[in-house]
């Protein structure tokens, strides 16, 4: 994969460009160790080694790699990032990471890790695998009120208690 490094080259820091080109497994982490100079960055590299060792122990050796140039466009990420891929599509199926500064914006002073998967991308991957997917138009209605709940469930509209997220199959008419 060719990377666009023009913006990084403007900083006139060859080590930064070299770092952004690294991806792989333990060999890439060891190469990064020669670029990183702070104890914090070297501790982060040690943590990446541990993560890869755990993935290997679980049988995911060929499925987990490290990419030092991975960036997501949301400014609230504060730690690791990840993306998930499948062979059927040429772009990420899911992604997420650590975001310790997001929930405090909403009054919850807790660290967090989260992820999201693209439903349309999941459907594309399933179709390309030959799975039959029935597509319906759906509408999601929610009222979180003054006591916001982050535990979202999808239920039939006629079974949804008040203030719960409801999932309704569209009837063709625009519902209010």
Short mmCIF file of the C-alpha atoms (twelve columns), coordinates in Angstrom:
data_MODEL
# 
_entry.id   MODEL 
# 
loop_
_atom_site.group_PDB 
_atom_site.id 
_atom_site.type_symbol 
_atom_site.label_atom_id 
_atom_site.label_alt_id 
_atom_site.label_comp_id 
_atom_site.label_asym_id 
_atom_site.label_seq_id 
_atom_site.Cartn_x 
_atom_site.Cartn_y 
_atom_site.Cartn_z 
_atom_site.pdbx_PDB_model_num 
ATOM 1   C CA . UNK A 1   0.000   0.000   0.000  1 
ATOM 2   C CA . UNK A 2   1.429   3.389   -0.983 1 
ATOM 3   C CA . UNK A 3   1.027   6.105   1.616  1 
ATOM 4   C CA . UNK A 4   0.726   9.810   0.995  1 
ATOM 5   C CA . UNK A 5   3.457   11.271  3.173  1 
ATOM 6   C CA . UNK A 6   3.655   14.753  1.655  1 
ATOM 7   C CA . UNK A 7   2.273   16.481  4.749  1 
ATOM 8   C CA . UNK A 8   4.698   14.657  7.047  1 
ATOM 9   C CA . UNK A 9   7.673   15.551  4.876  1 
ATOM 10  C CA . UNK A 10  6.883   19.244  5.388  1 
ATOM 11  C CA . UNK A 11  8.008   18.848  9.028  1 
ATOM 12  C CA . UNK A 12  11.514  17.944  7.804  1 
ATOM 13  C CA . UNK A 13  11.674  15.083  10.324 1 
ATOM 14  C CA . UNK A 14  12.821  11.932  8.475  1 
ATOM 15  C CA . UNK A 15  12.181  9.762   11.561 1 
ATOM 16  C CA . UNK A 16  8.506   10.801  11.526 1 
ATOM 17  C CA . UNK A 17  8.138   9.695   7.899  1 
ATOM 18  C CA . UNK A 18  9.993   6.454   8.637  1 
ATOM 19  C CA . UNK A 19  7.727   5.769   11.642 1 
ATOM 20  C CA . UNK A 20  4.564   6.388   9.597  1 
ATOM 21  C CA . UNK A 21  5.648   3.787   7.051  1 
ATOM 22  C CA . UNK A 22  5.939   1.000   9.614  1 
ATOM 23  C CA . UNK A 23  3.381   -1.759  9.782  1 
ATOM 24  C CA . UNK A 24  3.558   -5.432  10.476 1 
ATOM 25  C CA . UNK A 25  4.167   -7.435  13.601 1 
ATOM 26  C CA . UNK A 26  7.001   -7.787  16.114 1 
ATOM 27  C CA . UNK A 27  9.619   -6.777  13.536 1 
ATOM 28  C CA . UNK A 28  7.895   -3.423  12.973 1 
ATOM 29  C CA . UNK A 29  7.669   -2.803  16.708 1 
ATOM 30  C CA . UNK A 30  11.398  -3.453  17.088 1 
ATOM 31  C CA . UNK A 31  12.145  -1.108  14.195 1 
ATOM 32  C CA . UNK A 32  9.987   1.560   15.890 1 
ATOM 33  C CA . UNK A 33  11.976  1.082   19.106 1 
ATOM 34  C CA . UNK A 34  14.996  2.520   17.297 1 
ATOM 35  C CA . UNK A 35  12.990  5.648   16.430 1 
ATOM 36  C CA . UNK A 36  11.196  6.185   19.757 1 
ATOM 37  C CA . UNK A 37  13.181  7.946   22.445 1 
ATOM 38  C CA . UNK A 38  10.913  8.452   25.463 1 
ATOM 39  C CA . UNK A 39  10.195  5.899   28.201 1 
ATOM 40  C CA . UNK A 40  6.460   6.330   27.545 1 
ATOM 41  C CA . UNK A 41  6.755   5.493   23.864 1 
ATOM 42  C CA . UNK A 42  8.940   2.472   24.584 1 
ATOM 43  C CA . UNK A 43  6.436   1.259   27.200 1 
ATOM 44  C CA . UNK A 44  3.702   1.567   24.554 1 
ATOM 45  C CA . UNK A 45  5.806   -0.581  22.214 1 
ATOM 46  C CA . UNK A 46  6.153   -3.182  24.987 1 
ATOM 47  C CA . UNK A 47  2.357   -3.185  25.337 1 
ATOM 48  C CA . UNK A 48  2.022   -3.786  21.589 1 
ATOM 49  C CA . UNK A 49  4.327   -6.811  21.886 1 
ATOM 50  C CA . UNK A 50  2.087   -8.191  24.657 1 
ATOM 51  C CA . UNK A 51  -1.028  -7.592  22.535 1 
ATOM 52  C CA . UNK A 52  0.479   -9.474  19.590 1 
ATOM 53  C CA . UNK A 53  1.580   -12.329 21.881 1 
ATOM 54  C CA . UNK A 54  -1.990  -12.619 23.206 1 
ATOM 55  C CA . UNK A 55  -3.413  -12.566 19.679 1 
ATOM 56  C CA . UNK A 56  -0.960  -15.321 18.706 1 
ATOM 57  C CA . UNK A 57  -1.974  -17.427 21.740 1 
ATOM 58  C CA . UNK A 58  -5.608  -17.133 20.648 1 
ATOM 59  C CA . UNK A 59  -4.778  -18.283 17.107 1 
ATOM 60  C CA . UNK A 60  -4.955  -14.857 15.423 1 
ATOM 61  C CA . UNK A 61  -1.323  -14.638 14.290 1 
ATOM 62  C CA . UNK A 62  -2.235  -13.974 10.657 1 
ATOM 63  C CA . UNK A 63  -5.120  -11.634 11.505 1 
ATOM 64  C CA . UNK A 64  -3.573  -8.991  13.776 1 
ATOM 65  C CA . UNK A 65  -0.965  -6.462  12.637 1 
ATOM 66  C CA . UNK A 66  0.260   -3.093  13.845 1 
ATOM 67  C CA . UNK A 67  0.036   0.006   11.644 1 
ATOM 68  C CA . UNK A 68  1.814   3.050   13.065 1 
ATOM 69  C CA . UNK A 69  0.154   5.432   10.594 1 
ATOM 70  C CA . UNK A 70  -3.448  4.560   11.432 1 
ATOM 71  C CA . UNK A 71  -5.366  7.723   12.219 1 
ATOM 72  C CA . UNK A 72  -9.072  8.230   12.688 1 
ATOM 73  C CA . UNK A 73  -10.668 11.572  12.033 1 
ATOM 74  C CA . UNK A 74  -12.247 12.064  15.461 1 
ATOM 75  C CA . UNK A 75  -10.319 14.173  17.933 1 
ATOM 76  C CA . UNK A 76  -11.527 12.400  21.070 1 
ATOM 77  C CA . UNK A 77  -9.388  9.273   20.673 1 
ATOM 78  C CA . UNK A 78  -6.700  9.221   23.360 1 
ATOM 79  C CA . UNK A 79  -5.024  5.838   22.958 1 
ATOM 80  C CA . UNK A 80  -4.949  2.840   20.688 1 
ATOM 81  C CA . UNK A 81  -7.030  2.666   17.509 1 
ATOM 82  C CA . UNK A 82  -8.097  -0.330  15.500 1 
ATOM 83  C CA . UNK A 83  -9.870  -1.233  12.300 1 
ATOM 84  C CA . UNK A 84  -11.272 -4.568  11.188 1 
ATOM 85  C CA . UNK A 85  -11.214 -5.896  7.633  1 
ATOM 86  C CA . UNK A 86  -12.603 -8.848  5.705  1 
ATOM 87  C CA . UNK A 87  -11.425 -10.117 2.329  1 
ATOM 88  C CA . UNK A 88  -14.731 -9.360  0.609  1 
ATOM 89  C CA . UNK A 89  -14.430 -5.575  0.794  1 
ATOM 90  C CA . UNK A 90  -11.440 -3.289  0.305  1 
ATOM 91  C CA . UNK A 91  -12.146 -0.955  3.204  1 
ATOM 92  C CA . UNK A 92  -12.612 -1.259  6.941  1 
ATOM 93  C CA . UNK A 93  -15.651 -3.099  8.231  1 
ATOM 94  C CA . UNK A 94  -15.369 -1.733  11.757 1 
ATOM 95  C CA . UNK A 95  -13.171 0.540   13.802 1 
ATOM 96  C CA . UNK A 96  -12.748 2.110   17.189 1 
ATOM 97  C CA . UNK A 97  -10.358 2.751   20.008 1 
ATOM 98  C CA . UNK A 98  -9.712  4.326   23.377 1 
ATOM 99  C CA . UNK A 99  -11.363 7.663   24.125 1 
ATOM 100 C CA . UNK A 100 -10.920 8.886   27.675 1 
ATOM 101 C CA . UNK A 101 -11.985 12.459  26.905 1 
ATOM 102 C CA . UNK A 102 -15.349 11.782  25.221 1 
ATOM 103 C CA . UNK A 103 -17.655 10.737  28.064 1 
ATOM 104 C CA . UNK A 104 -16.566 13.571  30.391 1 
ATOM 105 C CA . UNK A 105 -18.068 15.931  27.794 1 
ATOM 106 C CA . UNK A 106 -21.430 14.399  28.716 1 
ATOM 107 C CA . UNK A 107 -20.935 14.394  32.477 1 
ATOM 108 C CA . UNK A 108 -19.501 10.875  32.858 1 
ATOM 109 C CA . UNK A 109 -15.903 11.107  34.027 1 
ATOM 110 C CA . UNK A 110 -14.828 7.598   33.009 1 
ATOM 111 C CA . UNK A 111 -12.372 6.186   30.482 1 
ATOM 112 C CA . UNK A 112 -13.854 4.213   27.614 1 
ATOM 113 C CA . UNK A 113 -13.148 1.906   24.713 1 
ATOM 114 C CA . UNK A 114 -15.640 1.610   21.912 1 
ATOM 115 C CA . UNK A 115 -16.153 0.578   18.346 1 
ATOM 116 C CA . UNK A 116 -18.623 0.752   15.538 1 
ATOM 117 C CA . UNK A 117 -19.412 -1.429  12.563 1 
ATOM 118 C CA . UNK A 118 -20.895 -0.201  9.317  1 
ATOM 119 C CA . UNK A 119 -24.196 -2.018  8.774  1 
ATOM 120 C CA . UNK A 120 -24.119 -1.348  5.038  1 
ATOM 121 C CA . UNK A 121 -20.557 -2.670  4.897  1 
ATOM 122 C CA . UNK A 122 -21.597 -5.808  6.794  1 
ATOM 123 C CA . UNK A 123 -24.385 -6.372  4.290  1 
ATOM 124 C CA . UNK A 124 -22.009 -5.928  1.348  1 
ATOM 125 C CA . UNK A 125 -19.568 -8.448  2.851  1 
ATOM 126 C CA . UNK A 126 -22.361 -10.960 3.490  1 
ATOM 127 C CA . UNK A 127 -23.683 -10.586 -0.054 1 
ATOM 128 C CA . UNK A 128 -20.213 -11.110 -1.483 1 
ATOM 129 C CA . UNK A 129 -19.888 -14.260 0.623  1 
ATOM 130 C CA . UNK A 130 -23.056 -15.528 -1.026 1 
ATOM 131 C CA . UNK A 131 -25.256 -15.102 2.025  1 
ATOM 132 C CA . UNK A 132 -28.797 -14.036 1.252  1 
ATOM 133 C CA . UNK A 133 -29.618 -10.799 2.980  1 
ATOM 134 C CA . UNK A 134 -33.126 -9.415  3.051  1 
ATOM 135 C CA . UNK A 135 -33.123 -5.654  3.037  1 
ATOM 136 C CA . UNK A 136 -35.878 -3.703  4.730  1 
ATOM 137 C CA . UNK A 137 -36.293 -0.030  5.375  1 
ATOM 138 C CA . UNK A 138 -36.165 0.663   9.089  1 
ATOM 139 C CA . UNK A 139 -36.645 3.639   11.307 1 
ATOM 140 C CA . UNK A 140 -35.087 4.086   14.730 1 
ATOM 141 C CA . UNK A 141 -36.924 6.228   17.260 1 
ATOM 142 C CA . UNK A 142 -35.437 7.137   20.600 1 
ATOM 143 C CA . UNK A 143 -36.094 9.401   23.539 1 
ATOM 144 C CA . UNK A 144 -33.321 9.379   26.092 1 
ATOM 145 C CA . UNK A 145 -34.913 12.037  28.287 1 
ATOM 146 C CA . UNK A 146 -33.053 13.531  31.169 1 
ATOM 147 C CA . UNK A 147 -31.526 10.224  32.339 1 
ATOM 148 C CA . UNK A 148 -29.638 9.146   29.224 1 
ATOM 149 C CA . UNK A 149 -29.116 5.417   28.835 1 
ATOM 150 C CA . UNK A 150 -26.199 4.077   26.810 1 
ATOM 151 C CA . UNK A 151 -27.528 0.505   26.853 1 
ATOM 152 C CA . UNK A 152 -29.349 0.393   23.519 1 
ATOM 153 C CA . UNK A 153 -31.532 -2.540  22.529 1 
ATOM 154 C CA . UNK A 154 -33.571 -3.093  19.400 1 
ATOM 155 C CA . UNK A 155 -37.067 -4.425  20.043 1 
ATOM 156 C CA . UNK A 156 -40.357 -4.573  18.213 1 
ATOM 157 C CA . UNK A 157 -42.189 -1.259  18.397 1 
ATOM 158 C CA . UNK A 158 -45.195 -2.769  20.142 1 
ATOM 159 C CA . UNK A 159 -42.952 -4.229  22.873 1 
ATOM 160 C CA . UNK A 160 -40.904 -1.090  23.589 1 
ATOM 161 C CA . UNK A 161 -41.520 0.405   27.023 1 
ATOM 162 C CA . UNK A 162 -41.610 4.207   27.303 1 
ATOM 163 C CA . UNK A 163 -38.244 5.945   26.898 1 
ATOM 164 C CA . UNK A 164 -36.663 2.912   25.251 1 
ATOM 165 C CA . UNK A 165 -35.146 2.898   21.796 1 
ATOM 166 C CA . UNK A 166 -37.689 1.410   19.396 1 
ATOM 167 C CA . UNK A 167 -37.048 -0.266  16.069 1 
ATOM 168 C CA . UNK A 168 -39.843 -0.077  13.534 1 
ATOM 169 C CA . UNK A 169 -40.103 -1.441  10.035 1 
ATOM 170 C CA . UNK A 170 -40.985 1.399   7.701  1 
ATOM 171 C CA . UNK A 171 -44.394 1.134   6.052  1 
ATOM 172 C CA . UNK A 172 -43.537 3.312   3.093  1 
ATOM 173 C CA . UNK A 173 -45.161 6.367   4.632  1 
ATOM 174 C CA . UNK A 174 -43.055 8.883   6.498  1 
ATOM 175 C CA . UNK A 175 -43.640 8.364   10.188 1 
ATOM 176 C CA . UNK A 176 -43.502 11.390  12.458 1 
# 
